[in-house]
Structure formats: structure tokens, C-alpha cells
Amino acid sequence: MIKRKLDTVLKVSEPAPLIDFLIAKMGGMARSSVKQLLGQRRVKVGNAIQTRHDFALKAGDVVTVSSGRGNSQLTHPKLKIVYEDDDLIVVNKQPGLLTVAATPGSSETTAFSILRAYVKKQNARAGVYVVHRLDRETSGLLVFARSEELQHYMRQYWRDLVTERTYIALAEGVLNPREGQIRSWFTEDKRNAVVYSSPVDDGGDLAITNYKTLRTSADEQYSLVELHLETGRTNQIRVHLASKGCPVVGDRKYGHGNESSPIDRLCLHAKVLAFIHPVTEKTVRFESPVPKEFNRVIL
């Protein structure tokens, strides 16, 4: 009878870079071999897979090295995993990819369908569940739950769990004032899927966006704007910037589309997402780099 190899579980006693810790603890394993373990996604810190060799370990951390060949890796040009544990998957989505299919039974590739195939390679009974969404043309950070129960919990308490949600937009023109808060009431016309904004309470849903202009182009044709959401209404940033006369560059619904756009996309990016992990109850924070094409327009 062949015994199944057990995972190696290591307790961290003092702060150290992950690769140095593993080299010291794994019986003199070569640095290249340790990097291979990390690349194969066979190392966890706590319950989260860790691939960064320079990850800073703290005293009390628990490092687990899988004895198997490791989890399958996600290789897709439109989707990259930035964090994964037993409960959640956080991804960085590229523009042009829907979060989930618009209609049931659609065969279109989505962030959800890509992740579902990925987790089923690891375990045929595994599932993945949508917590929130990004518009097709919006890039950036998205969270998926690994159980239906966790999905329901996070959706119900999303506003309480999220501690920071920051977007970057390339907007037309210059906002006046350059920094401030936009408050309005949203009403959605479901017939044409358009949201209307009112500066006074007309019975719609209150939407609040805080914004700050980071840079403007020399000709003041474009502005790079940082936006923090206090509410999470449909198309909130797009509607609010349009209401200020500075729609998101490339916005076909609320702006001028590609008529005046130097970039063939909607220029909106979910840069930062921080929330209280519903299982560990610790705050986790993720940041996605601003797309290079945004900066090229402003320089």
C-alpha cells in the first residue's frame, strides 16, 4: 500500500522573506527549486496561496507546502488571479470581458466561466460564485466566493464589509472644482438600461461619489481622476462624471464614445478594493496598477 504524502506545515518564529524562510526550512533546497514551488502554487501562507518570493512573513504565520503537483494555473489574457484562498478568489479583469453572462445559457466567455473552469480542474465538485460585478469595458478588481453561502453573506453585507473602493477614470475636460463630492438620486430606465441622475431627491436611490483630479493633459482635454464610492449604484461613476460635463473617455452610453477617444475602450479602472474577509475577519487590501494607456494620454 502506498501512503499519501502529507503536506509540510511550518510555523514562523520571526519575520523573514518567504523564500529565505523556505530555503532554511526545506532541507537545503536550492533557491531555484523553491521558486519553482511558488510558481506551481504549492505554497500557502495561512489559507492563501502565495507566489511572491519576497512576501514578508510575520512571527506566528503558518506556511504550508503542498506535497502534490500543485493547483492548476489560470492562464488567460483577460483574467489574472491576484489572491486565492479556501473561501475567495480576487481577480484582475481586463476590458472587454463580462463578469457574468447577460443572458442564461449564453456561451460567451466571461470572468465567471473562466474561473468556473479553473476551479473544476482542481476539484470537479468545486464552484465559484459572483459577489459583485464590473461593466464589460471596465477593468480592475473583482471578488468571487467559493461557496454559495459565502456569496449570499457577502452580497447581503457588502456595504459593511468594504472599507475602501477606489477607481481611476480618464475623463473628458477638467472637473470644476477639481476635487469634491457628487451627490444625486438615480433612477434606472430598465427599458433602455440607462440611469438618470437628479440633483434633488426625486424618489430615486441616493448615489455619492468623492473625486479628486490627479493630473490633466497640457491642452486640458483630458483629466486623470481618482474616485471613491460611498454607494454602489449601477453605472455610478459614469453617470456622475457625465453630470459634471466630464464623461468617462470612450463611454458610448453617457458620453461621446470613441468620437473623441484616443483609446479604444471605456477608460474606467477598479484600482483598489479593501474589505473585511468574511471568514478570517481581517481586512484584506488589493491594488491593481493604473492602465498604462491612461497615463500616456495625460503625459
VEXTI-404777 format. One record per residue: residue in three letters; x negated, z negated, y negated of N, C-alpha, C in turn. Coordinates in steps of 0.2 Angstrom, whole numbers, plus 2048, in hexadecimal, padded with zeros to 3 digits. Layout:
! residues N
   type   n.u   n.w   n.v   ca.u   ca.w   ca.v   c.u   c.w   c.v
    ala     X     Z     Y      X      Z      Y     X     Z     Y
...
END
This chain:
! residues 299
   type   n.u   n.w   n.v   ca.u   ca.w   ca.v   c.u   c.w   c.v
    met   7FC   800   806    800    800    800   7FC   800   7FA
    ile   7FD   804   7F5    7F9    805    7EF   7FD   801   7EA
    lys   7F9   7FC   7E7    7FB    7F8    7E2   7FB   7FB   7DB
    arg   801   7FA   7D7    801    7FD    7D0   7FC   7F9   7CC
    lys   7F8   7FD   7C8    7F4    7FA    7C3   7F8   7F6   7BE
    leu   7F5   7F0   7BC    7F9    7ED    7B6   7F6   7EF   7B0
    asp   7FA   7EE   7AB    7F7    7EF    7A4   7F2   7EA   7A2
    thr   7EE   7EB   79E    7E9    7E6    79B   7EC   7E3   795
    val   7EC   7DD   795    7EF    7D9    78F   7EA   7D5   78C
    leu   7E8   7D6   785    7E3    7D3    782   7E5   7CF   77C
    lys   7E3   7C9   77B    7E5    7C5    775   7DF   7C5   770
    val   7E1   7C6   76A    7DC    7C6    764   7DB   7C0   762
    ser   7D5   7BE   761    7D3    7B7    75F   7D1   7B7   758
    glu   7CE   7BD   755    7CC    7BD    74E   7CD   7C4   74C
    pro   7CD   7C5   745    7CE    7CC    742   7C9   7D1   744
    ala   7CB   7D7   746    7C6    7DC    748   7CA   7E3   748
    pro   7C6   7E8   746    7C9    7EF    747   7CA   7F0   74F
    leu   7D0   7F4   750    7D2    7F4    757   7CD   7F7   75C
    ile   7C9   7FC   759    7C4    800    75E   7BF   7FB   760
    asp   7BC   7F7   75B    7B7    7F2    75C   7B9   7ED   761
    phe   7C0   7EB   760    7C2    7E6    765   7C3   7E9   76C
    leu   7C5   7EF   76D    7C6    7F2    773   7BF   7F3   777
    ile   7BA   7F5   773    7B4    7F6    776   7B1   7F0   778
    ala   7B2   7EA   775    7AF    7E4    777   7B3   7E1   77D
    lys   7B9   7E3   77D    7BD    7E0    783   7BE   7E4   789
    met   7BD   7EA   788    7BE    7EF    78E   7B8   7F0   792
    gly   7B4   7EB   793    7AE    7EC    798   7A9   7F1   796
    gly   7A8   7F1   790    7A2    7F6    78D   7A4   7FD   78D
    met   7AB   7FF   78D    7AD    806    78C   7AB   809   786
    ala   7A9   80F   787    7A6    813    782   7AB   814   77C
    arg   7A8   815   776    7AC    816    770   7B1   81C   771
    ser   7AE   822   774    7B2    828    775   7B8   827   77A
    ser   7B7   822   77F    7BC    821    784   7C1   81D   781
    val   7C0   818   77C    7C5    814    779   7C9   818   775
    lys   7C6   81D   771    7C9    822    76D   7CE   826   771
    gln   7CC   828   777    7D0    82B    77B   7D7   827   77D
    leu   7D6   821   77F    7DB    81C    780   7E0   81C   77B
    leu   7DE   81C   774    7E2    81C    76F   7E6   823   76E
    gly   7E2   828   76F    7E5    82F    76E   7EA   830   774
    gln   7EA   82D   779    7EF    82D    77F   7F5   829   77E
    arg   7F5   825   778    7FA    820    777   7FB   81B   77C
    arg   7F5   819   77E    7F5    813    784   7F4   80C   781
    val   7F3   80C   77B    7F2    805    778   7F8   803   773
    lys   7FA   7FD   774    7FF    7FA    770   7FC   7F3   76D
    val   7FE   7F2   767    7FD    7EC    763   804   7E9   762
    gly   805   7E3   765    80C    7E1    766   810   7E5   76A
    asn   815   7E8   768    819    7EC    76C   819   7F3   769
    ala   814   7F5   764    814    7FB    761   80E   7FF   763
    ile   80F   805   765    809    80A    767   805   80B   761
    gln   7FE   80A   762    7F9    80B    75C   7F4   810   75E
    thr   7F3   815   759    7EE    81A    75B   7E8   81A   756
    arg   7E9   816   751    7E3    816    74C   7DE   811   74E
    his   7D8   814   74E    7D2    810    751   7D0   80A   74C
    asp   7D2   80B   745    7D0    807    740   7D5   802   73F
    phe   7DB   801   743    7E0    7FD    742   7DD   7F6   742
    ala   7DF   7F2   73C    7DD    7EB    73B   7E1   7E6   740
    leu   7DD   7E3   745    7E0    7DE    749   7E0   7D7   745
    lys   7E5   7D3   747    7E5    7CC    744   7E5   7C7   74A
    ala   7E2   7C1   748    7E2    7BC    74D   7E9   7BB   750
    gly   7EA   7BB   756    7F0    7BA    759   7F4   7C0   75C
    asp   7F1   7C6   759    7F4    7CC    75C   7F3   7CD   763
    val   7F8   7D0   767    7F7    7D2    76E   7F6   7D9   76F
    val   7F1   7DB   772    7EF    7E2    773   7F0   7E4   77A
    thr   7F4   7E9   77C    7F6    7EB    783   7F3   7F2   784
    val   7EF   7F3   789    7EC    7F9    78B   7F0   7FC   791
    ser   7F4   801   791    7F7    804    797   7F3   806   79C
    ser   7F4   805   7A2    7F0    807    7A8   7F2   80E   7AA
    gly   7F8   811   7A8    7FA    818    7A9   7F6   81D   7A5
    arg   7F9   823   7A6    7F6    829    7A2   7F9   829   79B
    gly   7FD   824   799    7FF    824    792   806   827   791
    asn   809   826   78C    80F    829    78A   80E   830   788
    ser   813   835   789    812    83B    787   812   83C   77F
    gln   80E   841   77D    80D    841    775   812   846   773
    leu   815   844   76D    819    849    769   815   84E   765
    thr   816   854   767    812    85A    763   817   85F   761
    his   819   85E   75A    81E    862    757   81C   863   750
    pro   81C   86A   74E    81A    86B    747   81E   868   741
    lys   825   866   743    829    864    73E   82A   85C   73F
    leu   827   859   744    829    852    745   823   84E   747
    lys   821   849   744    81B    845    746   81D   83D   747
    ile   81B   83A   74C    81D    833    74D   818   82F   749
    val   81A   82A   745    815    826    741   815   81F   743
    tyr   81B   81D   747    81B    816    74A   820   817   750
    glu   81E   813   755    822    813    75B   821   80C   75E
    asp   827   809   760    827    803    764   82C   803   769
    asp   82E   7FD   76D    833    7FD    772   83A   7FE   76F
    asp   83B   7FD   768    841    7FD    765   842   803   760
    leu   83D   805   75D    83E    80A    758   839   810   758
    ile   83B   815   755    836    81B    754   837   81D   74D
    val   831   81D   749    831    81F    742   82D   826   742
    val   830   82B   73F    82D    832    73F   82D   834   738
    asn   828   839   737    827    83D    731   82A   844   732
    lys   82F   845   72E    833    84C    72F   831   851   72A
    gln   830   857   72C    82E    85C    728   835   860   725
    pro   834   863   720    83A    867    71D   83D   86C   722
    gly   843   86E   722    846    873    726   848   870   72D
    leu   848   86A   72E    84A    867    734   850   862   733
    leu   856   863   736    85B    85F    736   85A   858   739
    thr   85C   853   737    85C    84C    73B   85F   84D   741
    val   866   84F   741    86A    850    747   86E   856   746
    ala   870   859   74B    874    85F    74B   87B   85E   747
    ala   87C   863   743    882    863    73E   889   863   742
    thr   888   866   748    88E    867    74C   88D   865   753
    pro   891   861   757    890    85F    75E   88F   866   762
    gly   88A   865   767    889    86A    76B   884   870   769
    ser   882   86F   762    87D    874    75F   877   874   763
    ser   874   87A   764    86D    87A    767   867   87A   762
    glu   869   879   75C    864    879    757   85F   874   758
    thr   858   875   757    853    870    758   854   86B   752
    thr   854   864   753    855    85F    74E   850   85A   74F
    ala   84F   855   74A    84A    850    74C   84D   84C   752
    phe   853   84B   752    856    847    758   855   84A   75E
    ser   856   851   75F    855    854    765   84D   854   767
    ile   849   855   762    842    855    764   840   84E   767
    leu   842   848   763    841    842    766   844   840   76C
    arg   84A   842   76D    84E    841    774   84A   844   77A
    ala   847   84A   779    843    84D    77E   83C   849   77F
    tyr   83A   847   77A    833    843    77A   834   83D   77E
    val   839   839   77C    83A    832    780   83C   833   787
    lys   840   839   789    842    83A    790   83C   83C   794
    lys   837   83F   791    831    840    795   82D   83A   797
    gln   82E   834   793    82C    82E    795   830   82A   79A
    asn   837   82B   799    83C    828    79E   842   82C   79D
    ala   844   82F   7A3    84A    833    7A3   850   830   7A1
    arg   850   829   7A1    856    825    79F   856   823   798
    ala   850   824   794    850    822    78E   854   826   789
    gly   855   823   783    859    826    77E   856   825   777
    val   859   828   772    857    827    76B   85D   828   767
    tyr   85E   824   762    864    824    75E   862   824   756
    val   866   828   753    865    829    74C   867   823   748
    val   863   821   743    865    81B    73F   867   81D   738
    his   863   822   735    865    825    72F   863   82C   72F
    arg   864   830   729    863    837    729   85F   839   723
    leu   85C   83F   723    859    842    71E   85C   849   71E
    asp   85D   84C   718    860    853    717   85B   857   71B
    arg   85D   85D   71D    859    862    720   852   863   71C
    glu   853   865   716    84D    867    712   849   861   70F
    thr   84B   85B   710    848    855    70E   843   853   713
    ser   83C   852   711    837    850    716   836   848   716
    gly   833   845   71A    831    83E    71A   833   83A   720
    leu   834   834   71E    835    82E    724   83C   82D   726
    leu   83C   82D   72D    843    82C    730   842   827   736
    val   847   823   737    847    81E    73C   84C   81F   741
    phe   84A   81F   748    84F    81F    74D   84E   819   751
    ala   854   817   754    854    811    759   853   814   760
    arg   851   80F   764    850    811    76B   856   80E   770
    ser   85B   80B   76C    861    809    770   867   80A   76C
    glu   86D   80B   76F    873    80B    76B   875   805   767
    glu   873   7FF   76A    875    7F9    767   871   7F8   761
    leu   86B   7FA   761    866    7F9    75B   868   7FE   756
    gln   86A   804   758    86D    809    753   873   806   74F
    his   878   803   753    87E    800    74F   87C   7FB   74B
    tyr   877   7F6   74D    875    7F1    749   872   7F3   742
    met   86D   7F8   743    869    7FA    73D   86E   7FE   738
    arg   873   802   73B    877    805    736   87C   800   733
    gln   87E   7FB   736    882    7F6    733   87F   7F2   72E
    tyr   878   7F1   72F    875    7EC    72A   86F   7F0   727
    trp   86F   7F7   726    86A    7FB    723   868   7F9   71C
    arg   86D   7F7   718    86C    7F5    711   868   7EF   711
    asp   86A   7EA   715    866    7E4    716   85F   7E4   719
    leu   85E   7E9   71D    858    7E9    721   853   7ED   71D
    val   855   7F2   719    850    7F6    715   84E   7F2   70F
    thr   847   7F1   70E    844    7EE    708   841   7F2   703
    glu   83F   7F9   705    83D    7FD    701   83E   804   703
    arg   840   809   6FF    842    810    701   840   814   6FB
    thr   83B   818   6FB    838    81B    6F5   837   823   6F7
    tyr   83A   827   6F2    839    82E    6F3   835   831   6EE
    ile   832   837   6EF    82F    83B    6EA   832   841   6E9
    ala   834   843   6E3    837    84A    6E2   833   84D   6DD
    leu   833   854   6DD    831    858    6D8   837   85B   6D5
    ala   838   859   6CE    83E    85A    6CB   83C   860   6C5
    glu   842   863   6C3    841    868    6BE   841   865   6B7
    gly   83D   867   6B3    83D    864    6AC   83A   85D   6AC
    val   83B   859   6A6    839    852    6A5   83F   84E   6A4
    leu   83F   848   6A8    844    843    6A7   844   83F   6A1
    asn   849   83E   69E    84A    83A    697   84F   835   698
    pro   84D   82E   698    846    82C    698   842   82E   69E
    arg   83B   82D   69E    837    82F    6A3   838   829   6A9
    glu   83A   824   6A8    83B    81E    6AD   842   81B   6AB
    gly   845   819   6B1    84C    816    6AF   850   815   6B6
    gln   856   814   6B5    85B    813    6BA   861   818   6B9
    ile   863   81B   6BE    869    81F    6BE   86F   81C   6C2
    arg   874   81A   6BF    87A    817    6C2   880   81C   6C1
    ser   884   81E   6C6    88A    822    6C6   88E   821   6CC
    trp   894   823   6CC    899    823    6D2   899   82A   6D5
    phe   899   82A   6DB    899    830    6DF   89F   831   6E3
    thr   8A2   837   6E2    8A7    839    6E6   8A6   840   6EA
    glu   8A7   840   6F1    8A5    845    6F5   8AB   84A   6F6
    asp   8AA   850   6F5    8AF    855    6F6   8AD   858   6FD
    lys   8B1   855   702    8AF    857    709   8B0   85E   70B
    arg   8B4   862   707    8B6    869    708   8B0   86D   707
    asn   8AC   86C   702    8A6    870    701   89F   86C   701
    ala   8A0   865   704    89A    861    705   896   860   6FF
    val   899   85F   6F9    896    85E    6F3   898   857   6F0
    val   893   854   6ED    894    84D    6EA   894   84E   6E3
    tyr   899   84B   6E0    89A    84B    6D8   899   844   6D6
    ser   895   844   6D0    893    83E    6CD   897   83C   6C6
    ser   899   836   6C5    89D    834    6BF   899   82E   6BC
    pro   897   82E   6B5    894    829    6B2   898   823   6B1
    val   89F   823   6B3    8A3    81D    6B2   8A7   81D   6B9
    asp   8A9   817   6BA    8AC    815    6C1   8B3   819   6C1
    asp   8B3   81E   6C6    8B9    822    6C7   8BC   820   6CE
    gly   8BA   81B   6D1    8BC    819    6D7   8B7   81C   6DD
    gly   8B2   81F   6DB    8AD    821    6E0   8A8   81C   6E2
    asp   8A3   81E   6E6    89E    819    6E8   898   818   6E3
    leu   897   812   6E1    891    811    6DD   88A   813   6E0
    ala   887   817   6DC    880    819    6DE   87B   817   6D9
    ile   875   814   6DB    870    812    6D6   869   814   6D9
    thr   866   818   6D4    85F    81A    6D5   85B   818   6D0
    asn   855   815   6D1    850    814    6CC   84A   819   6CD
    tyr   848   81B   6C7    843    821    6C7   83E   820   6C2
    lys   838   823   6C4    832    822    6BF   82E   829   6C0
    thr   82D   82C   6BA    829    832    6BA   822   831   6BB
    leu   81F   834   6C0    818    833    6C1   813   838   6BD
    arg   815   83E   6BD    811    843    6BA   816   849   6B8
    thr   814   84D   6B3    817    853    6B1   812   858   6B1
    ser   815   85E   6B2    810    864    6B1   80F   865   6AA
    ala   809   869   6A9    807    86A    6A2   80C   86D   69E
    asp   810   872   6A1    815    876    69D   81C   872   69D
    glu   81C   86C   6A0    822    867    6A0   828   86B   6A4
    gln   826   870   6A8    82B    873    6AC   82D   86F   6B2
    tyr   828   86B   6B5    82A    867    6BB   827   85F   6BA
    ser   82B   85B   6BD    829    854    6BD   828   851   6C4
    leu   823   84D   6C6    823    84A    6CC   826   843   6CB
    val   82B   841   6CF    82F    83B    6CD   82F   837   6D4
    glu   82E   830   6D3    82F    82B    6D8   836   828   6D7
    leu   83A   827   6DD    840    825    6DD   841   81F   6E2
    his   845   81A   6E0    846    814    6E4   84E   814   6E5
    leu   850   814   6EB    858    813    6EC   85A   80C   6EC
    glu   85F   80B   6E8    863    804    6E9   869   805   6EE
    thr   86B   80B   6EE    871    80D    6F2   86F   813   6F6
    gly   872   815   6FB    871    81A    700   876   81F   700
    arg   878   822   6FB    87E    827    6FB   87C   82E   6FD
    thr   880   832   6FF    87F    839    701   87C   83D   6FB
    asn   876   840   6FC    873    844    6F7   872   841   6F1
    gln   871   83A   6F1    870    836    6EB   86B   838   6E6
    ile   865   839   6E9    860    83B    6E4   861   842   6E1
    arg   863   847   6E5    864    84D    6E3   86A   84D   6DD
    val   86F   84A   6DE    875    849    6DA   872   846   6D3
    his   86F   840   6D4    86D    83C    6CE   868   840   6CA
    leu   863   844   6CD    85E    847    6C9   862   84D   6C5
    ala   866   851   6C9    86A    856    6C6   86E   854   6C0
    ser   871   84D   6C0    875    84B    6BB   871   849   6B5
    lys   86A   849   6B6    866    848    6B0   863   84E   6AD
    gly   865   854   6B0    863    85A    6AE   85C   85C   6B1
    cys   85A   859   6B6    854    85A    6B9   854   85A   6C0
    pro   858   85F   6C3    859    860    6CA   853   860   6CE
    val   853   85E   6D5    84E    85F    6D9   84C   866   6DA
    val   845   868   6D9    843    86F    6DA   845   871   6E1
    gly   848   877   6E1    84A    87B    6E7   851   878   6EA
    asp   855   874   6E6    85B    872    6E8   861   877   6E7
    arg   863   87A   6EC    868    880    6EC   86F   87D   6EA
    lys   870   877   6EC    877    874    6EB   878   871   6E4
    tyr   873   86D   6E2    874    86A    6DB   870   86D   6D6
    gly   86B   871   6D8    867    874    6D3   867   87B   6D2
    his   861   87E   6D2    860    885    6D1   85D   889   6D7
    gly   85D   885   6DD    85A    888    6E3   853   88B   6E2
    asn   851   890   6E4    84B    893    6E4   849   898   6DE
    glu   84F   898   6DA    84E    89D    6D4   848   89B   6D0
    ser   847   894   6CF    841    892    6CA   83C   88E   6CE
    ser   83C   88E   6D5    838    88A    6D9   832   88D   6DB
    pro   82C   88A   6DA    826    88D    6DC   824   88B   6E4
    ile   829   887   6E7    828    885    6EE   82F   887   6F1
    asp   82E   88A   6F7    834    88C    6FB   837   886   6FF
    arg   839   881   6FC    83C    87B    6FF   83F   877   6FA
    leu   844   872   6FC    846    86D    6F8   841   868   6F7
    cys   83F   866   6F1    839    862    6F0   83B   85B   6EF
    leu   83D   858   6F5    83F    851    6F6   83B   84E   6FC
    his   838   848   6FB    834    845    701   835   83E   701
    ala   837   83B   707    838    834    709   831   831   70A
    lys   82E   82E   705    827    82C    705   826   825   708
    val   82A   820   706    829    819    709   830   817   70C
    leu   82F   814   711    835    810    715   832   809   717
    ala   835   804   715    833    7FD    717   83A   7FA   719
    phe   83A   7F6   71F    840    7F3    721   83E   7ED   726
    ile   843   7E9   726    842    7E3    72B   843   7E5   732
    his   83E   7E5   736    83F    7E7    73D   844   7E3   740
    pro   84A   7E6   743    84F    7E2    746   84E   7DE   74C
    val   848   7DF   74F    847    7DB    755   841   7D6   753
    thr   83C   7D8   750    836    7D3    74F   838   7CF   748
    glu   83C   7D2   744    83E    7CF    73E   839   7CF   739
    lys   834   7D3   73A    82E    7D3    735   82F   7DA   731
    thr   82D   7DA   72B    82D    7E0    727   828   7E5   729
    val   82A   7EB   72A    826    7F1    72C   826   7F6   726
    arg   821   7F9   724    820    7FD    71F   81D   804   721
    phe   820   809   71F    81D    810    721   81C   814   71A
    glu   817   818   71A    816    81D    714   814   823   716
    ser   817   829   714    815    82F    715   812   833   70F
    pro   80D   836   710    80A    839    70A   80E   83E   706
    val   80D   83F   700    811    843    6FC   80F   84A   6FE
    pro   814   84F   6FF    812    856    701   80D   859   6FC
    lys   808   85C   6FE    803    85F    6FA   805   864   6F5
    glu   80B   868   6F7    80D    86D    6F3   811   86A   6ED
    phe   813   864   6ED    816    861    6E7   810   860   6E2
    asn   80B   85D   6E4    805    85B    6E0   802   862   6DD
    arg   802   867   6E1    7FF    86D    6DE   803   870   6D8
    val   80A   86F   6D8    80E    872    6D3   80D   86E   6CC
    ile   80B   867   6CD    80B    863    6C7   804   864   6C4
    leu   7FF   865   6C8    7F8    865    6C6   7F7   86B   6C1
END
